[in-house]
Amino acid sequence: MDTAVGLVQAYLRVNGYFTVAEYPVLDATGPGGPRTITDLDILAVRLHRAPGASGTVDAPLDPALGAGGGADMIVGEVKEGRPHPNPAMRDPAVLEAAFTRFGCCAPTDAARLVAELLGTGRTVAPEGRTIRTVVFGNPTSPPGAGAPWHTVPFARVLRYLEDHLSAHWGILGRTQIKDDTLALLALREKAHRAATGASRQGTDRAGGSWRGSVCTRRGSRCGCAPVAGAPLMRWCCRAPPGPRVPTVVFEAGSAATRSTWASVQTRVAAFTRAVVYDRAGLGRSVPDSAGRTLDRMADDLNDLLDGLEPSSGFVQVGHSAGGPMVRLAASRRPDRVAGLVLVDPTDEAADLLFGMRFRVGEKIVIAVEWVLARVGMLERFFRFLGEGMPEDVRADLHREAFRPAVVVTQGRQARTFLTELHAWQGDPPALPDVPVTVISGSLADGMPRRVRDAATAAGRYRAAQSRQGRHVVAARSGHYIPATEPDLIAAEIRRLVLPPAG
C-alpha cells in the first residue's frame, strides 16, 4: 500500500471509519474476462450511533474532516502534492460502479447520486447517509471557493494522529498496535518520551509543563485530543507546592500563538499555576469552521476555564486583541475572576481604530503578511519575538507562528472584531469588582506615534473605569511587552495573585 494512503487510512480509522484502500473498479465486458481498469484510493464509511446512556451521540470526530454527526461515506483521493481528484474520481461510470458494488445505494439511484457528488462534492443517499468527496494532500494555498470536494492537509492528518497518541498514551503506550502507520508513530512517541524523560502522565517537552484536553460547549476539545468542533491546545506550568492561589491564564494577540507568552509564563509558574493555549486556527489548534467572532472566542476561553482543575479563581491576562477577549469572558463568569491584567490591549476608547484609515490599513497589512508567509519571509519581520526564548520555544515559533494558515485565521478574526468592539462604546462588558491592571507600551516601535499615544490614553482610561484599577507604563517597550519586559508583566501578575499582607 502507498505510504500516504496508509497515513490517511490510519487517520480515518481513528476517527471511527471503516476503510477500504485502493478499491478496484473492474471491467467485466471485455473478451478476456474481468480486468481492473482503475482504483479509488480510499472508500470509508462511518456509521451513525444512537444516543447511549451517557448521552453521547457519536464517537470523537476531527472537525477538519468536515463531516456532520450522522452516517458518512467518503470517496477519497490521496495526493502527496497539491490535492486534486484524479480523472477516475471525476468519471461517472467509475463512481457508479463503485457505489453499486460497495453497497452504498441501489443501482437505480447510482447515476443521480454520482451526478450530485460531481457537481457539489456531497450527496445524500435515500437511507440518509451522506456521501462526500474528500481529497488529502499538501495544499500550497487555500482551496478555491466552490471546489466540489473537501480538502484535508497532510499536516493536519499527521498532527491529529500525533496528538491522539499523546493524549491517550496511558493506554496506547501499553498496546500492541496492529496498524503499521500508527505503530510507527507510536514508536516515535515512545522514543521521544524516552529521550526527554517525559512521563506517561502527559509531561510536555518543556520541564514541568503539562498539556491536557478540555471539552467546550460546542463539542470542541481544548487540548491534544480533538473532537467535533474547533480543537484548541493548552499547556500548563505547575507552581511549587504552597497555599492555594489563583490560576493565571494567558490570552495571546490576534495572530499570536501560546509561544509569545513563554517568557512570562515561566516566571509566573514560580508562584502559581500558569496556563497558555492556542486559539482555534493558531499554533497547534485546527481552524474553527464556524468563524472567529469576538463573542465566540470569549466563549471558548470560558469553556477552557471550565475544564481546568478547581483553583482559587483565575487571573486572566490578555495582550493586544486578547484584552477584549478576557474582558468579555470575565463579564460572563464574574464569580471566578480574581483579577485582570490587560497588556497594551486593543480598546474601544481608541476612536481611531474605527476610522476608514485604520481599517483599510489593517486589510493591507494582512494581505502583505499573507504574501510574506507564502514565500517564507514573514518570520524575518518578527524574529525579535524569539530573542531570549528557550530553544524549544524558538523552534515552536519557527514551525507554527508564521505559516500562511495563521494569517488566514488573523483575517477571519478581523472580519468582525472591530465592528463588535465598536459596539462596546455604548455598552461595554460589565467587569466584576476585582483588581484590573492595564500595562501600556511607551515606544512607537514601528507604530505611528498617534496610534501609540491613542493606545496609551485608552489604557489609562480603561484602568480608571475600575475601582481597583491600576495603569502601568512599560518604559522600555512598544506593543510587544511580553517579549521585551516579561519581568514587568510577571511582577504585576504577582501583585494580584499574592497581594502583600495587610
C-alpha distance (Angstrom), angle and dihedral (degrees) to the residues before:
residue distance angle dihedral
M1 . . .
D2 3.80 . .
T3 3.82 111.4 .
A4 3.80 93.2 -128.3
V5 3.80 91.6 50.0
G6 3.81 89.2 50.3
L7 3.81 90.3 53.3
V8 3.81 92.0 51.6
Q9 3.79 91.8 45.1
A10 3.81 91.2 54.3
Y11 3.82 90.3 48.2
L12 3.79 92.6 51.8
R13 3.79 93.0 46.3
V14 3.79 91.4 52.9
N15 3.81 86.6 52.3
G16 3.82 90.7 55.8
Y17 3.83 101.4 -97.4
F18 3.79 127.4 139.9
T19 3.81 103.7 -136.4
V20 3.79 139.6 -161.1
A21 3.81 116.4 -168.9
E22 3.82 126.7 -150.9
Y23 3.80 91.7 4.2
P24 3.83 107.9 -160.0
V25 3.80 124.0 -131.1
L26 3.80 112.5 -155.6
D27 3.79 135.3 -154.7
A28 3.79 109.2 -145.9
T29 3.80 97.4 171.9
G30 3.81 99.8 80.6
P31 3.80 124.4 99.2
G32 3.81 91.9 -114.5
G33 3.80 94.4 59.9
P34 3.82 129.7 -112.1
R35 3.79 117.4 -12.8
T36 3.79 134.2 175.4
I37 3.79 110.1 -108.0
T38 3.81 98.3 176.0
D39 3.79 142.4 -27.1
L40 3.79 137.9 -132.4
D41 3.82 113.7 -127.2
I42 3.80 96.6 -137.8
L43 3.78 137.1 9.4
A44 3.80 111.9 179.5
V45 3.80 134.4 174.5
R46 3.78 128.2 -166.3
L47 3.79 115.6 -169.3
H48 3.78 124.5 -141.4
R49 3.81 115.4 -113.7
A50 3.77 123.7 -145.7
P51 3.83 114.8 -125.0
G52 3.79 111.6 -83.1
A53 3.76 131.9 -151.3
S54 3.79 90.1 -79.9
G55 3.78 91.9 54.5
T56 3.80 92.3 -116.8
V57 3.78 110.7 145.3
D58 3.79 103.0 -170.5
A59 3.77 142.2 9.0
P60 3.82 117.2 -95.2
L61 3.79 110.6 -72.2
D62 3.79 129.7 -169.1
P63 3.83 107.9 -120.3
A64 3.82 89.2 -145.3
L65 3.80 86.1 76.3
G66 3.80 89.8 65.3
A67 3.80 93.6 -138.8
G68 3.76 127.2 145.7
G69 3.78 126.1 -133.5
G70 3.80 98.7 -89.9
A71 3.79 134.8 73.0
D72 3.79 111.2 -46.8
M73 3.80 135.0 -169.8
I74 3.79 122.0 -166.0
V75 3.78 126.6 -157.9
G76 3.79 98.5 -162.3
E77 3.78 136.9 -164.1
V78 3.81 120.8 -166.4
K79 3.80 120.6 -154.4
E80 3.79 126.5 174.6
G81 3.80 88.7 -154.2
R82 3.80 132.0 30.6
P83 3.81 109.3 -6.1
H84 3.80 113.0 -115.7
P85 3.81 133.7 133.4
N86 3.80 121.6 -96.9
P87 3.81 118.1 -122.5
A88 3.81 89.4 -101.1
M89 3.80 90.2 62.5
R90 3.80 89.4 54.0
D91 3.83 94.8 46.8
P92 3.83 111.1 102.4
A93 3.82 92.9 -156.1
V94 3.81 92.3 53.9
L95 3.80 93.4 47.7
E96 3.81 93.7 45.0
A97 3.80 90.1 52.7
A98 3.82 91.6 47.6
F99 3.81 93.2 47.2
T100 3.80 92.6 50.2
R101 3.79 95.8 43.7
F102 3.79 94.3 43.7
G103 3.80 89.7 52.5
C104 3.79 98.4 -124.4
C105 3.80 93.3 130.3
A106 3.79 143.6 -1.6
P107 3.83 117.0 -86.1
T108 3.80 89.3 -113.0
D109 3.83 91.1 60.2
A110 3.80 98.1 42.1
A111 3.82 99.4 87.9
R112 3.82 93.6 49.8
L113 3.81 94.1 46.6
V114 3.80 92.8 47.0
A115 3.81 91.4 50.6
E116 3.82 90.5 52.7
L117 3.81 91.8 45.9
L118 3.80 92.8 51.5
G119 3.79 91.5 47.7
T120 3.80 101.0 46.7
G121 3.80 107.4 8.1
R122 3.81 91.1 -116.2
T123 3.79 138.8 69.4
V124 3.81 137.9 163.3
A125 3.80 123.1 -127.4
P126 3.83 118.7 -136.5
E127 3.83 92.1 -101.8
G128 3.82 90.6 55.8
R129 3.82 102.2 -99.8
T130 3.79 114.8 141.3
I131 3.81 115.3 -132.2
R132 3.81 117.2 -160.6
T133 3.79 141.1 176.8
V134 3.81 111.1 -127.7
V135 3.80 124.2 -179.9
F136 3.81 121.3 -162.4
G137 3.80 120.2 -159.3
N138 3.79 148.7 103.5
P139 3.82 107.6 -65.5
T140 3.79 116.5 -160.8
S141 3.80 93.3 -164.9
P142 3.82 137.2 17.2
P143 3.83 112.6 -71.9
G144 3.76 114.2 -95.7
A145 3.77 117.4 -99.0
G146 3.79 112.9 -98.2
A147 3.83 96.6 18.4
P148 3.84 106.0 157.6
W149 3.77 94.0 -126.8
H150 3.81 139.6 57.8
T151 3.82 118.3 -115.7
V152 3.81 126.7 -145.9
P153 3.85 115.1 -175.2
F154 3.79 118.8 -134.0
A155 3.81 88.3 -128.0
R156 3.80 88.0 63.6
V157 3.81 92.9 46.0
L158 3.79 92.7 51.7
R159 3.81 94.8 44.0
Y160 3.80 92.0 48.2
L161 3.80 91.8 53.4
E162 3.82 92.3 45.9
D163 3.80 91.4 49.6
H164 3.81 91.2 46.4
L165 3.79 91.2 54.4
S166 3.80 92.5 45.5
A167 3.80 94.1 48.2
H168 3.81 94.3 49.0
W169 3.78 98.8 33.3
G170 3.78 91.9 122.4
I171 3.83 86.9 70.7
L172 3.80 104.7 22.4
G173 3.79 92.8 47.3
R174 3.81 88.6 66.2
T175 3.80 96.1 40.3
Q176 3.79 128.3 97.8
I177 3.79 100.0 -128.6
K178 3.80 114.3 -150.8
D179 3.80 97.6 -169.5
D180 3.82 106.1 93.1
T181 3.81 95.3 -145.8
L182 3.80 94.7 48.5
A183 3.80 90.2 43.9
L184 3.82 90.4 55.7
L185 3.81 92.3 48.3
A186 3.80 90.0 46.7
L187 3.80 89.7 52.6
R188 3.80 89.4 52.8
E189 3.81 90.9 48.7
K190 3.80 90.3 50.0
A191 3.82 91.5 49.1
H192 3.80 91.2 48.9
R193 3.79 92.4 51.2
A194 3.78 91.9 47.2
A195 3.81 92.2 49.6
T196 3.80 95.8 46.6
G197 3.79 99.1 36.6
A198 3.80 91.0 -120.2
S199 3.79 114.1 163.8
R200 3.77 125.6 -132.2
Q201 3.79 89.3 -113.6
G202 3.82 90.7 79.3
T203 3.80 109.7 -86.1
D204 3.79 110.4 165.8
R205 3.82 127.2 -143.8
A206 3.78 94.7 -85.5
G207 3.80 110.7 76.9
G208 3.79 113.8 -104.1
S209 3.80 95.7 11.5
W210 3.78 127.2 120.9
R211 3.76 135.6 -166.9
G212 3.76 126.7 -161.0
S213 3.78 142.9 157.2
V214 3.79 132.3 -96.5
C215 3.82 127.3 -179.6
T216 3.80 120.4 -130.6
R217 3.79 127.0 -148.2
R218 3.81 90.5 -98.1
G219 3.78 92.8 56.5
S220 3.79 94.0 -100.3
R221 3.77 121.0 134.7
C222 3.77 125.1 -127.8
G223 3.75 99.4 -152.4
C224 3.74 142.8 40.9
A225 3.82 100.1 -53.4
P226 3.82 106.4 67.1
V227 3.79 123.4 -158.4
A228 3.81 132.9 176.0
G229 3.78 108.7 -34.6
A230 3.80 131.6 37.0
P231 3.82 107.5 -37.2
L232 3.78 116.8 -141.4
M233 3.78 130.3 -166.2
R234 3.80 126.4 -136.8
W235 3.78 133.8 -174.0
C236 3.80 124.9 -163.1
C237 3.80 128.5 -159.6
R238 3.79 111.1 -158.7
A239 3.78 121.2 -141.3
P240 3.81 124.4 -136.7
P241 3.82 114.9 -84.8
G242 3.78 113.1 -79.4
P243 3.79 143.5 114.1
R244 3.79 117.7 -26.5
V245 3.78 109.8 -92.4
P246 3.80 132.9 165.7
T247 3.78 120.0 -70.8
V248 3.82 115.6 -120.5
V249 3.81 117.4 -135.7
F250 3.81 121.1 -170.5
E251 3.82 126.9 -147.7
A252 3.80 116.0 -164.3
G253 3.81 129.6 -145.7
S254 3.79 127.4 -87.5
A255 3.82 99.9 -74.0
A256 3.80 98.2 14.9
T257 3.79 128.6 116.0
R258 3.79 128.4 -145.3
S259 3.83 89.1 -93.3
T260 3.81 92.1 75.0
W261 3.82 87.6 70.5
A262 3.82 95.4 50.9
S263 3.82 97.3 105.9
V264 3.81 92.1 48.3
Q265 3.80 96.3 40.8
T266 3.79 94.9 55.2
R267 3.82 90.8 50.3
V268 3.81 93.0 48.8
A269 3.81 91.1 47.3
A270 3.81 87.7 67.9
F271 3.82 89.3 75.1
T272 3.82 108.3 18.2
R273 3.77 144.7 6.6
A274 3.82 110.5 -72.4
V275 3.82 123.1 -163.3
V276 3.80 129.1 -167.9
Y277 3.78 126.4 177.2
D278 3.79 143.1 176.8
R279 3.78 118.2 -113.3
A280 3.80 116.7 -133.6
G281 3.79 111.3 -68.8
L282 3.81 94.5 19.2
G283 3.80 131.9 95.1
R284 3.78 108.8 -22.1
S285 3.81 96.7 -15.5
V286 3.78 120.6 102.2
P287 3.82 120.5 -126.7
D288 3.79 123.1 -84.6
S289 3.80 106.8 -120.9
A290 3.82 91.6 -157.6
G291 3.81 95.0 64.3
R292 3.80 137.5 -100.0
T293 3.78 108.3 -95.3
L294 3.80 120.4 162.0
D295 3.79 88.2 -115.8
R296 3.81 92.4 54.6
M297 3.80 94.7 45.0
A298 3.81 91.1 52.5
D299 3.81 90.0 50.8
D300 3.80 90.5 50.9
L301 3.79 90.0 52.6
N302 3.80 91.7 51.6
D303 3.79 90.8 47.9
L304 3.79 89.4 53.0
L305 3.81 89.8 52.1
D306 3.81 89.2 50.0
G307 3.78 88.7 59.6
L308 3.79 98.3 48.9
E309 3.76 120.2 97.7
P310 3.82 113.9 -90.5
S311 3.78 115.3 -84.8
S312 3.78 139.1 162.4
G313 3.78 91.3 -78.7
F314 3.79 130.1 -69.7
V315 3.77 134.2 -81.3
Q316 3.80 104.1 -151.5
V317 3.80 117.9 -153.3
G318 3.80 120.9 -166.7
H319 3.79 130.0 -178.8
S320 3.81 123.9 -156.9
A321 3.83 108.0 -38.8
G322 3.80 87.2 7.2
G323 3.82 88.1 70.8
P324 3.82 95.4 72.9
M325 3.80 89.9 42.4
V326 3.81 93.8 58.4
R327 3.82 91.5 42.6
L328 3.80 91.7 54.3
A329 3.81 93.0 43.8
A330 3.82 90.9 49.1
S331 3.80 92.2 50.2
R332 3.80 90.0 56.0
R333 3.81 95.8 49.5
P334 3.82 105.3 25.9
D335 3.81 92.4 154.9
R336 3.81 93.4 76.6
V337 3.80 101.3 37.4
A338 3.82 114.6 110.8
G339 3.79 95.6 174.9
L340 3.81 147.0 -35.3
V341 3.79 130.9 -123.7
L342 3.80 113.1 -167.8
V343 3.80 112.4 -166.9
D344 3.82 112.3 -156.5
P345 3.81 87.8 -38.3
T346 3.76 128.4 -163.2
D347 3.81 102.5 -112.7
E348 3.79 136.4 -172.9
A349 3.81 90.0 -133.5
A350 3.83 88.2 75.3
D351 3.80 99.7 83.5
L352 3.79 94.8 -171.6
L353 3.82 89.5 71.2
F354 3.78 89.3 73.1
G355 3.79 99.8 47.9
M356 3.79 122.8 105.5
R357 3.81 91.8 -113.7
F358 3.80 93.7 59.9
R359 3.81 95.4 41.9
V360 3.79 93.8 50.4
G361 3.79 89.5 46.0
E362 3.80 90.7 52.9
K363 3.81 91.4 53.1
I364 3.79 91.3 49.6
V365 3.80 92.0 49.6
I366 3.81 92.1 50.5
A367 3.81 91.2 48.5
V368 3.81 91.9 50.0
E369 3.81 91.6 46.5
W370 3.80 89.7 52.1
V371 3.81 90.9 55.3
L372 3.82 92.1 45.7
A373 3.81 90.9 49.1
R374 3.81 91.0 49.8
V375 3.81 92.2 54.6
G376 3.81 93.6 41.3
M377 3.81 96.8 -111.6
L378 3.81 103.0 108.8
E379 3.80 92.9 88.9
R380 3.81 90.9 61.5
F381 3.80 91.1 66.7
F382 3.82 93.8 50.6
R383 3.79 100.6 37.1
F384 3.80 89.6 119.1
L385 3.81 89.6 71.0
G386 3.78 90.1 73.2
E387 3.79 97.2 45.8
G388 3.78 110.5 121.6
M389 3.80 92.0 6.0
P390 3.83 122.2 129.4
E391 3.78 114.9 -93.6
D392 3.81 94.4 -108.3
V393 3.81 91.1 52.9
R394 3.81 91.8 50.6
A395 3.80 88.0 50.0
D396 3.82 90.9 51.6
L397 3.81 91.0 49.4
H398 3.79 90.5 50.3
R399 3.82 93.0 50.1
E400 3.78 99.9 39.6
A401 3.79 116.7 17.4
F402 3.79 104.5 63.2
R403 3.79 104.8 40.9
P404 3.82 122.0 124.1
A405 3.81 89.0 -113.8
V406 3.81 89.5 63.9
V407 3.81 91.0 55.9
V408 3.80 89.7 47.6
T409 3.81 89.1 55.5
Q410 3.80 90.2 47.0
G411 3.80 89.3 54.5
R412 3.80 92.3 48.5
Q413 3.80 90.9 51.7
A414 3.80 91.1 47.6
R415 3.80 93.9 56.1
T416 3.80 93.5 81.3
F417 3.80 105.8 4.5
L418 3.82 99.6 97.2
T419 3.80 92.7 39.7
E420 3.80 91.0 53.8
L421 3.79 91.6 44.3
H422 3.82 92.4 48.9
A423 3.81 89.5 57.7
W424 3.81 88.4 61.4
Q425 3.80 91.5 69.5
G426 3.78 89.0 82.3
D427 3.79 98.3 30.7
P428 3.83 115.0 21.2
P429 3.82 121.2 -175.5
A430 3.80 110.7 -86.0
L431 3.79 108.8 -118.4
P432 3.80 123.5 -152.7
D433 3.79 119.6 -110.0
V434 3.80 95.7 -91.9
P435 3.81 133.4 121.9
V436 3.80 111.5 -73.4
T437 3.79 117.9 -168.7
V438 3.79 120.4 -171.8
I439 3.81 117.4 -165.1
S440 3.80 115.3 -163.5
G441 3.78 129.5 -169.4
S442 3.79 119.5 -124.9
L443 3.82 104.3 -162.4
A444 3.79 122.2 81.3
D445 3.83 88.9 -142.2
G446 3.81 96.7 177.6
M447 3.79 92.8 -30.3
P448 3.83 119.0 111.0
R449 3.81 109.0 -99.7
R450 3.78 92.6 -123.2
V451 3.83 90.1 55.3
R452 3.80 91.2 47.9
D453 3.80 92.5 50.5
A454 3.81 92.1 46.4
A455 3.81 91.8 50.6
T456 3.80 92.3 49.6
A457 3.81 92.1 47.6
A458 3.80 90.6 48.8
G459 3.82 90.1 51.1
R460 3.80 91.0 51.4
Y461 3.82 89.7 49.8
R462 3.82 92.8 48.2
A463 3.80 92.3 53.1
A464 3.81 90.6 49.2
Q465 3.81 91.5 57.5
S466 3.82 91.5 68.0
R467 3.79 123.7 72.1
Q468 3.80 88.6 -137.1
G469 3.78 94.7 37.3
R470 3.80 123.3 143.5
H471 3.80 128.8 -174.2
V472 3.81 119.6 -155.0
V473 3.81 126.5 -177.1
A474 3.80 118.6 -147.1
A475 3.79 99.7 -141.0
R476 3.82 96.1 -166.2
S477 3.80 99.1 42.4
G478 3.75 144.4 78.8
H479 3.79 120.2 -166.2
Y480 3.82 99.1 -44.9
I481 3.80 97.8 69.2
P482 3.85 94.1 150.7
A483 3.81 87.5 65.9
T484 3.80 100.2 37.1
E485 3.82 104.2 36.9
P486 3.81 109.2 18.8
D487 3.81 91.5 150.1
L488 3.80 90.7 60.6
I489 3.81 92.6 52.3
A490 3.81 92.2 45.5
A491 3.81 90.7 50.5
E492 3.82 92.0 52.1
I493 3.80 90.8 48.1
R494 3.79 89.7 50.1
R495 3.84 89.8 54.7
L496 3.81 88.5 59.6
V497 3.80 97.8 39.8
L498 3.80 97.5 41.8
P499 3.82 106.6 23.5
P500 3.82 114.0 -168.5
A501 3.79 114.9 -93.3
G502 3.79 115.3 -97.3
